[in-house]
Amino acid sequence: MKWTDDDPPADEILQARLRAKYYGAQVITYRHFVLKILEHSAAKTSKPGEQISSEFKTGIAVPSINSNATRPEDFDPKVLEYAKKCIRALIKSTTAFYGVGDPTQDRLIVTNIWGTAHA
């Protein structure tokens, strides 16, 4: 059950599901940063010190986008790193099942088709 990001898609259903869940968790973790970049590029109305969520614990630093930033180079490097991780995880979670079976011969059976299609 070990793999690296460079490995080809798993050829067994359990390995594919594990990878899809793992990358899905990364997407949930980092999607905020992609959203903030998209919002910034669309509206450029970010508010300094904007609270992400009231559920965060105190003392945890979360990188933010400077409202005066006009280029990606102006963003906090951590924001860009987390956004890249999210996009990479989005791709990996949607391609996790590519190695399971031959689509012309086999029918892939999943338990939650809506969740899988949404991913």
SETIKOL-672647 format. One record per atom (N, C-alpha, C): residue in three letters; residue number from 1; atom name; x, y, z. Coordinates in pm, 1 decimal. Example, Ala and Ser with C-alpha at 12.3 -4.5 7.8 and 13.67 -1.06 7.14 Angstrom:
<sites>
SITE    aa     i   at          u          v          w
SITE   Ala     1    N     1319.0     -569.0      780.0
SITE   Ala     1   CA     1230.0     -450.0      780.0
SITE   Ala     1    C     1320.0     -330.0      780.0
SITE   Ser     2    N     1285.0     -225.0      708.0
SITE   Ser     2   CA     1367.0     -106.0      714.0
SITE   Ser     2    C     1290.0        3.0      787.0
</sites>
This chain:
<sites>
SITE    aa     i   at          u          v          w
SITE   Met     1    N       80.5     -119.3        0.0
SITE   Met     1   CA        0.0        0.0        0.0
SITE   Met     1    C       85.6      126.8        0.0
SITE   Lys     2    N      211.8      114.5      -33.5
SITE   Lys     2   CA      297.6      231.7      -45.7
SITE   Lys     2    C      298.4      276.6     -190.9
SITE   Trp     3    N      302.9      407.2     -210.6
SITE   Trp     3   CA      315.9      460.9     -345.0
SITE   Trp     3    C      373.1      600.7     -337.7
SITE   Thr     4    N      418.9      646.9     -451.3
SITE   Thr     4   CA      464.5      784.9     -462.7
SITE   Thr     4    C      376.4      854.3     -566.0
SITE   Asp     5    N      384.6      985.0     -570.4
SITE   Asp     5   CA      302.6     1060.9     -665.2
SITE   Asp     5    C      337.5     1028.8     -810.3
SITE   Asp     6    N      457.2      977.3     -833.6
SITE   Asp     6   CA      500.7      946.5     -969.7
SITE   Asp     6    C      460.2      807.0    -1015.9
SITE   Asp     7    N      408.1      724.6     -925.7
SITE   Asp     7   CA      366.8      588.7     -962.6
SITE   Asp     7    C      248.1      592.8    -1057.9
SITE   Pro     8    N      237.5      492.4    -1145.6
SITE   Pro     8   CA      118.5      485.3    -1231.6
SITE   Pro     8    C       -4.9      452.0    -1147.4
SITE   Pro     9    N     -125.1      473.7    -1202.4
SITE   Pro     9   CA     -246.4      441.4    -1126.0
SITE   Pro     9    C     -248.4      295.7    -1080.9
SITE   Ala    10    N     -308.3      271.0     -965.5
SITE   Ala    10   CA     -315.6      135.5     -909.1
SITE   Ala    10    C     -399.9       45.9     -998.5
SITE   Asp    11    N     -365.6      -83.9     -999.5
SITE   Asp    11   CA     -442.6     -177.8    -1080.5
SITE   Asp    11    C     -537.7     -262.9     -995.8
SITE   Glu    12    N     -539.6     -239.3     -866.4
SITE   Glu    12   CA     -632.5     -308.6     -776.7
SITE   Glu    12    C     -727.8     -206.2     -716.1
SITE   Ile    13    N     -852.7     -245.4     -700.9
SITE   Ile    13   CA     -957.3     -152.7     -658.0
SITE   Ile    13    C     -931.8      -93.9     -519.0
SITE   Leu    14    N     -883.2     -174.5     -425.4
SITE   Leu    14   CA     -859.9     -122.7     -290.2
SITE   Leu    14    C     -747.7      -19.7     -287.8
SITE   Gln    15    N     -642.5      -45.6     -363.7
SITE   Gln    15   CA     -534.5       52.6     -372.5
SITE   Gln    15    C     -583.8      180.9     -438.7
SITE   Ala    16    N     -664.1      166.3     -542.0
SITE   Ala    16   CA     -717.6      284.0     -610.8
SITE   Ala    16    C     -806.8      365.0     -517.2
SITE   Arg    17    N     -890.6      299.0     -440.1
SITE   Arg    17   CA     -978.2      369.5     -346.4
SITE   Arg    17    C     -898.2      440.8     -238.4
SITE   Leu    18    N     -793.8      374.9     -187.6
SITE   Leu    18   CA     -709.3      436.1      -85.2
SITE   Leu    18    C     -643.0      562.7     -139.8
SITE   Arg    19    N     -590.9      552.8     -260.8
SITE   Arg    19   CA     -527.1      670.1     -321.1
SITE   Arg    19    C     -629.4      781.7     -343.9
SITE   Ala    20    N     -745.7      746.5     -393.3
SITE   Ala    20   CA     -848.9      847.5     -418.3
SITE   Ala    20    C     -889.1      916.4     -288.6
SITE   Lys    21    N     -903.8      840.3     -180.7
SITE   Lys    21   CA     -938.1      900.0      -50.7
SITE   Lys    21    C     -825.3      991.1        0.4
SITE   Tyr    22    N     -703.2      944.3      -14.8
SITE   Tyr    22   CA     -587.9     1022.7       30.1
SITE   Tyr    22    C     -581.5     1155.6      -43.5
SITE   Tyr    23    N     -590.9     1150.2     -176.0
SITE   Tyr    23   CA     -583.7     1273.3     -253.7
SITE   Tyr    23    C     -708.2     1359.6     -232.5
SITE   Gly    24    N     -821.7     1298.6     -209.7
SITE   Gly    24   CA     -942.8     1373.8     -178.0
SITE   Gly    24    C     -927.3     1452.6      -49.7
SITE   Ala    25    N     -861.5     1392.9       49.3
SITE   Ala    25   CA     -835.9     1464.0      175.6
SITE   Ala    25    C     -741.9     1581.7      152.8
SITE   Gln    26    N     -643.5     1564.2       64.5
SITE   Gln    26   CA     -554.3     1676.1       33.3
SITE   Gln    26    C     -630.0     1789.2      -35.6
SITE   Val    27    N     -721.0     1753.7     -124.6
SITE   Val    27   CA     -801.1     1855.2     -193.1
SITE   Val    27    C     -879.3     1936.6      -91.2
SITE   Ile    28    N     -944.3     1869.5        2.6
SITE   Ile    28   CA    -1022.2     1938.7      104.9
SITE   Ile    28    C     -931.9     2027.5      189.7
SITE   Thr    29    N     -812.1     1981.0      218.7
SITE   Thr    29   CA     -719.2     2056.3      301.5
SITE   Thr    29    C     -671.2     2184.1      233.5
SITE   Tyr    30    N     -640.2     2175.7      103.9
SITE   Tyr    30   CA     -576.1     2287.3       35.2
SITE   Tyr    30    C     -668.2     2367.2      -57.1
SITE   Arg    31    N     -792.3     2329.1      -74.0
SITE   Arg    31   CA     -878.1     2397.2     -171.5
SITE   Arg    31    C     -905.1     2543.8     -137.0
SITE   His    32    N     -896.4     2578.8      -12.1
SITE   His    32   CA     -917.4     2717.5       29.5
SITE   His    32    C     -820.6     2811.5      -43.3
SITE   Phe    33    N     -697.0     2767.2      -61.1
SITE   Phe    33   CA     -596.0     2853.8     -121.4
SITE   Phe    33    C     -621.3     2873.1     -270.5
SITE   Val    34    N     -669.5     2770.4     -337.5
SITE   Val    34   CA     -706.5     2785.3     -478.7
SITE   Val    34    C     -824.5     2881.6     -489.7
SITE   Leu    35    N     -921.8     2865.8     -402.2
SITE   Leu    35   CA    -1037.9     2954.7     -403.0
SITE   Leu    35    C     -996.8     3099.5     -380.8
SITE   Lys    36    N     -908.0     3122.6     -286.7
SITE   Lys    36   CA     -864.4     3259.0     -257.9
SITE   Lys    36    C     -789.8     3320.2     -376.7
SITE   Ile    37    N     -708.5     3242.0     -445.3
SITE   Ile    37   CA     -638.5     3292.7     -563.3
SITE   Ile    37    C     -738.9     3327.2     -672.5
SITE   Leu    38    N     -836.5     3240.2     -693.4
SITE   Leu    38   CA     -938.9     3266.5     -795.2
SITE   Leu    38    C    -1021.7     3390.0     -760.5
SITE   Glu    39    N    -1059.6     3401.8     -633.6
SITE   Glu    39   CA    -1135.3     3519.2     -590.7
SITE   Glu    39    C    -1054.0     3646.7     -609.7
SITE   His    40    N     -926.7     3638.5     -575.0
SITE   His    40   CA     -840.1     3755.9     -587.5
SITE   His    40    C     -825.5     3797.5     -733.2
SITE   Ser    41    N     -805.0     3700.2     -821.3
SITE   Ser    41   CA     -786.1     3735.3     -961.5
SITE   Ser    41    C     -915.8     3783.9    -1024.7
SITE   Ala    42    N    -1030.1     3738.6     -974.8
SITE   Ala    42   CA    -1158.0     3779.3    -1032.8
SITE   Ala    42    C    -1203.7     3915.1     -980.1
SITE   Ala    43    N    -1187.9     3938.4     -853.0
SITE   Ala    43   CA    -1244.9     4060.6     -794.6
SITE   Ala    43    C    -1140.1     4157.6     -740.9
SITE   Lys    44    N    -1027.4     4105.5     -698.3
SITE   Lys    44   CA     -922.3     4187.2     -636.8
SITE   Lys    44    C     -978.2     4273.0     -523.7
SITE   Thr    45    N    -1060.9     4208.8     -440.8
SITE   Thr    45   CA    -1119.3     4280.4     -327.6
SITE   Thr    45    C    -1093.5     4207.1     -196.8
SITE   Ser    46    N     -979.4     4138.9     -186.0
SITE   Ser    46   CA     -947.3     4069.4      -62.2
SITE   Ser    46    C     -934.8     4169.9       51.0
SITE   Lys    47    N     -980.3     4132.7      167.4
SITE   Lys    47   CA     -971.2     4219.5      284.5
SITE   Lys    47    C     -854.1     4173.6      370.7
SITE   Pro    48    N     -763.8     4262.8      408.9
SITE   Pro    48   CA     -652.3     4223.2      494.1
SITE   Pro    48    C     -702.1     4170.3      628.7
SITE   Gly    49    N     -642.3     4064.6      673.8
SITE   Gly    49   CA     -679.0     4007.6      802.4
SITE   Gly    49    C     -813.0     3937.5      802.6
SITE   Glu    50    N     -862.3     3900.4      686.0
SITE   Glu    50   CA     -992.0     3833.1      677.5
SITE   Glu    50    C     -986.5     3700.5      753.1
SITE   Gln    51    N    -1084.6     3674.6      834.8
SITE   Gln    51   CA    -1092.4     3551.8      912.6
SITE   Gln    51    C    -1139.8     3438.5      822.4
SITE   Ile    52    N    -1066.0     3330.1      818.9
SITE   Ile    52   CA    -1102.8     3215.8      735.5
SITE   Ile    52    C    -1219.3     3140.8      796.8
SITE   Ser    53    N    -1207.6     3109.5      922.3
SITE   Ser    53   CA    -1313.1     3037.2      990.9
SITE   Ser    53    C    -1298.3     3062.3     1140.2
SITE   Ser    54    N    -1409.0     3069.7     1208.3
SITE   Ser    54   CA    -1402.3     3091.5     1352.6
SITE   Ser    54    C    -1365.5     2963.5     1426.3
SITE   Glu    55    N    -1357.2     2852.1     1354.7
SITE   Glu    55   CA    -1326.9     2724.5     1418.7
SITE   Glu    55    C    -1178.0     2697.8     1430.3
SITE   Phe    56    N    -1092.5     2783.2     1371.1
SITE   Phe    56   CA     -949.5     2761.7     1380.6
SITE   Phe    56    C     -900.7     2790.1     1521.8
SITE   Lys    57    N     -799.8     2716.6     1562.9
SITE   Lys    57   CA     -740.5     2737.9     1694.2
SITE   Lys    57    C     -650.7     2860.2     1689.5
SITE   Thr    58    N     -637.4     2926.2     1801.6
SITE   Thr    58   CA     -550.7     3043.3     1807.1
SITE   Thr    58    C     -404.9     2999.1     1797.9
SITE   Gly    59    N     -323.0     3088.4     1745.3
SITE   Gly    59   CA     -179.8     3059.7     1736.8
SITE   Gly    59    C     -139.0     2985.6     1610.5
SITE   Ile    60    N     -231.6     2957.0     1521.9
SITE   Ile    60   CA     -199.1     2888.3     1397.1
SITE   Ile    60    C     -194.4     2993.0     1287.0
SITE   Ala    61    N      -79.9     3002.0     1220.6
SITE   Ala    61   CA      -63.2     3101.5     1114.7
SITE   Ala    61    C     -107.0     3043.5      981.0
SITE   Val    62    N     -192.8     3114.6      911.4
SITE   Val    62   CA     -239.6     3073.2      779.8
SITE   Val    62    C     -195.5     3179.2      681.3
SITE   Pro    63    N     -121.9     3140.2      575.2
SITE   Pro    63   CA      -79.1     3241.7      479.6
SITE   Pro    63    C     -198.4     3303.4      408.9
SITE   Ser    64    N     -186.3     3430.6      373.9
SITE   Ser    64   CA     -295.7     3499.3      307.0
SITE   Ser    64    C     -241.8     3572.3      184.9
SITE   Ile    65    N     -333.7     3620.2      102.6
SITE   Ile    65   CA     -296.9     3692.2      -17.8
SITE   Ile    65    C     -305.1     3841.4       11.0
SITE   Asn    66    N     -198.7     3911.2      -19.9
SITE   Asn    66   CA     -194.9     4056.2       -4.0
SITE   Asn    66    C     -294.1     4117.2     -102.7
SITE   Ser    67    N     -379.4     4205.1      -57.4
SITE   Ser    67   CA     -481.5     4264.3     -143.5
SITE   Ser    67    C     -421.2     4351.0     -253.4
SITE   Asn    68    N     -295.4     4395.4     -236.4
SITE   Asn    68   CA     -229.3     4477.7     -338.1
SITE   Asn    68    C     -151.9     4394.5     -439.8
SITE   Ala    69    N     -152.0     4263.0     -423.7
SITE   Ala    69   CA      -77.7     4175.8     -514.9
SITE   Ala    69    C     -140.1     4181.5     -654.6
SITE   Thr    70    N      -54.2     4195.5     -753.2
SITE   Thr    70   CA     -102.2     4199.3     -891.4
SITE   Thr    70    C      -47.8     4084.2     -974.1
SITE   Arg    71    N       57.6     4019.7     -926.2
SITE   Arg    71   CA      119.1     3908.1     -997.5
SITE   Arg    71    C      135.8     3791.6     -901.8
SITE   Pro    72    N      144.4     3669.5     -953.8
SITE   Pro    72   CA      167.0     3554.0     -865.4
SITE   Pro    72    C      293.9     3566.9     -782.1
SITE   Glu    73    N      393.2     3639.3     -832.7
SITE   Glu    73   CA      518.1     3657.9     -757.2
SITE   Glu    73    C      495.4     3740.0     -630.3
SITE   Asp    74    N      386.9     3815.5     -626.5
SITE   Asp    74   CA      355.5     3898.4     -509.8
SITE   Asp    74    C      285.9     3819.1     -398.6
SITE   Phe    75    N      240.9     3699.1     -429.5
SITE   Phe    75   CA      170.6     3617.3     -330.0
SITE   Phe    75    C      270.7     3554.5     -234.3
SITE   Asp    76    N      223.9     3522.1     -116.8
SITE   Asp    76   CA      303.9     3446.9      -21.2
SITE   Asp    76    C      340.2     3312.6      -86.3
SITE   Pro    77    N      466.4     3272.0      -84.8
SITE   Pro    77   CA      505.9     3145.9     -148.6
SITE   Pro    77    C      429.4     3024.4      -94.4
SITE   Lys    78    N      391.2     3029.6       31.9
SITE   Lys    78   CA      314.4     2918.0       89.6
SITE   Lys    78    C      177.4     2905.4       23.4
SITE   Val    79    N      114.2     3018.0       -8.9
SITE   Val    79   CA      -16.7     3014.9      -75.1
SITE   Val    79    C       -4.3     2943.4     -208.8
SITE   Leu    80    N       98.0     2978.8     -285.5
SITE   Leu    80   CA      117.9     2915.4     -415.6
SITE   Leu    80    C      151.5     2768.0     -400.4
SITE   Glu    81    N      232.3     2734.1     -300.8
SITE   Glu    81   CA      267.4     2594.3     -277.1
SITE   Glu    81    C      142.9     2512.5     -242.9
SITE   Tyr    82    N       57.9     2563.9     -156.3
SITE   Tyr    82   CA      -63.9     2492.1     -118.2
SITE   Tyr    82    C     -161.7     2481.5     -234.6
SITE   Ala    83    N     -169.2     2585.6     -316.5
SITE   Ala    83   CA     -256.6     2579.9     -434.3
SITE   Ala    83    C     -207.2     2474.5     -532.7
SITE   Lys    84    N      -76.9     2466.1     -551.2
SITE   Lys    84   CA      -20.5     2364.0     -640.0
SITE   Lys    84    C      -48.3     2224.2     -585.9
SITE   Lys    85    N      -35.6     2207.5     -454.6
SITE   Lys    85   CA      -65.4     2077.5     -394.3
SITE   Lys    85    C     -210.9     2040.0     -417.1
SITE   Cys    86    N     -300.1     2137.5     -407.9
SITE   Cys    86   CA     -441.9     2111.3     -429.1
SITE   Cys    86    C     -468.5     2068.8     -572.9
SITE   Ile    87    N     -412.3     2140.6     -667.3
SITE   Ile    87   CA     -435.8     2107.9     -808.0
SITE   Ile    87    C     -377.3     1970.9     -841.8
SITE   Arg    88    N     -258.7     1941.5     -790.5
SITE   Arg    88   CA     -198.3     1809.9     -812.1
SITE   Arg    88    C     -286.4     1700.7     -751.8
SITE   Ala    89    N     -339.6     1725.5     -632.6
SITE   Ala    89   CA     -426.2     1627.6     -566.6
SITE   Ala    89    C     -558.2     1610.3     -641.6
SITE   Leu    90    N     -612.1     1719.1     -698.5
SITE   Leu    90   CA     -733.3     1709.0     -779.2
SITE   Leu    90    C     -711.3     1614.8     -897.1
SITE   Ile    91    N     -599.7     1631.1     -964.0
SITE   Ile    91   CA     -568.9     1544.8    -1078.4
SITE   Ile    91    C     -551.1     1400.6    -1033.3
SITE   Lys    92    N     -473.5     1380.9     -928.2
SITE   Lys    92   CA     -446.8     1244.4     -880.2
SITE   Lys    92    C     -573.5     1175.8     -829.6
SITE   Ser    93    N     -662.7     1250.6     -763.9
SITE   Ser    93   CA     -784.5     1186.5     -711.8
SITE   Ser    93    C     -877.9     1146.6     -824.8
SITE   Thr    94    N     -878.2     1221.7     -934.3
SITE   Thr    94   CA     -967.3     1185.3    -1045.1
SITE   Thr    94    C     -907.8     1078.5    -1134.6
SITE   Thr    95    N     -777.1     1060.6    -1132.3
SITE   Thr    95   CA     -714.6      956.1    -1214.5
SITE   Thr    95    C     -679.6      831.5    -1134.2
SITE   Ala    96    N     -718.7      825.8    -1008.7
SITE   Ala    96   CA     -682.9      713.0     -922.5
SITE   Ala    96    C     -735.5      579.6     -974.0
SITE   Phe    97    N     -848.0      580.9    -1043.1
SITE   Phe    97   CA     -909.7      456.2    -1090.0
SITE   Phe    97    C     -871.5      420.3    -1233.5
SITE   Tyr    98    N     -784.9      497.4    -1296.8
SITE   Tyr    98   CA     -751.1      473.0    -1437.0
SITE   Tyr    98    C     -684.4      338.0    -1462.0
SITE   Gly    99    N     -617.6      282.4    -1362.6
SITE   Gly    99   CA     -547.9      155.2    -1381.8
SITE   Gly    99    C     -631.2       32.6    -1350.6
SITE   Val   100    N     -754.1       50.9    -1304.0
SITE   Val   100   CA     -837.5      -62.0    -1261.4
SITE   Val   100    C     -920.6     -112.1    -1378.8
SITE   Gly   101    N     -886.4     -231.0    -1427.5
SITE   Gly   101   CA     -965.4     -295.5    -1532.2
SITE   Gly   101    C     -954.7     -228.6    -1667.8
SITE   Asp   102    N    -1010.6     -296.0    -1765.9
SITE   Asp   102   CA    -1016.5     -247.1    -1902.5
SITE   Asp   102    C    -1156.6     -194.4    -1926.9
SITE   Pro   103    N    -1172.7      -63.4    -1952.6
SITE   Pro   103   CA    -1307.6       -7.8    -1966.0
SITE   Pro   103    C    -1388.5      -67.7    -2081.5
SITE   Thr   104    N    -1321.0     -129.7    -2178.5
SITE   Thr   104   CA    -1394.9     -193.5    -2288.4
SITE   Thr   104    C    -1441.0     -333.6    -2251.6
SITE   Gln   105    N    -1383.8     -389.9    -2146.6
SITE   Gln   105   CA    -1416.0     -526.9    -2106.2
SITE   Gln   105    C    -1484.7     -536.6    -1970.1
SITE   Asp   106    N    -1441.1     -452.4    -1876.3
SITE   Asp   106   CA    -1487.1     -461.1    -1738.1
SITE   Asp   106    C    -1573.1     -340.4    -1701.5
SITE   Arg   107    N    -1667.1     -365.0    -1612.2
SITE   Arg   107   CA    -1748.9     -255.5    -1559.1
SITE   Arg   107    C    -1702.6     -228.2    -1416.6
SITE   Leu   108    N    -1657.2     -107.9    -1391.5
SITE   Leu   108   CA    -1610.6      -70.3    -1258.8
SITE   Leu   108    C    -1730.6      -48.1    -1168.9
SITE   Ile   109    N    -1734.3     -118.7    -1057.6
SITE   Ile   109   CA    -1845.2     -106.6     -963.5
SITE   Ile   109    C    -1797.3      -25.0     -844.3
SITE   Val   110    N    -1864.2       86.0     -820.8
SITE   Val   110   CA    -1832.3      170.0     -705.3
SITE   Val   110    C    -1954.8      182.8     -618.9
SITE   Thr   111    N    -1934.5      206.9     -491.2
SITE   Thr   111   CA    -2046.1      209.6     -398.3
SITE   Thr   111    C    -2123.9      341.0     -402.1
SITE   Asn   112    N    -2056.6      449.8     -431.3
SITE   Asn   112   CA    -2122.0      579.2     -431.4
SITE   Asn   112    C    -2091.7      650.0     -562.5
SITE   Ile   113    N    -2170.3      621.4     -663.9
SITE   Ile   113   CA    -2142.4      674.5     -796.4
SITE   Ile   113    C    -2148.0      825.9     -799.7
SITE   Trp   114    N    -2236.2      887.5     -720.4
SITE   Trp   114   CA    -2246.9     1033.3     -720.0
SITE   Trp   114    C    -2123.1     1097.5     -659.6
SITE   Gly   115    N    -2073.0     1038.4     -553.7
SITE   Gly   115   CA    -1950.7     1090.4     -493.6
SITE   Gly   115    C    -1831.0     1072.3     -585.3
SITE   Thr   116    N    -1826.0      957.3     -651.7
SITE   Thr   116   CA    -1715.5      931.5     -744.1
SITE   Thr   116    C    -1723.0     1026.0     -863.9
SITE   Ala   117    N    -1842.6     1046.8     -916.8
SITE   Ala   117   CA    -1859.0     1137.1    -1030.7
SITE   Ala   117    C    -1827.9     1280.0     -990.1
SITE   His   118    N    -1865.8     1318.3     -868.3
SITE   His   118   CA    -1837.9     1453.5     -820.8
SITE   His   118    C    -1688.0     1476.3     -808.7
SITE   Ala   119    N    -1615.1     1373.4     -764.1
SITE   Ala   119   CA    -1469.2     1385.6     -750.9
SITE   Ala   119    C    -1407.2     1413.6     -885.3
</sites>
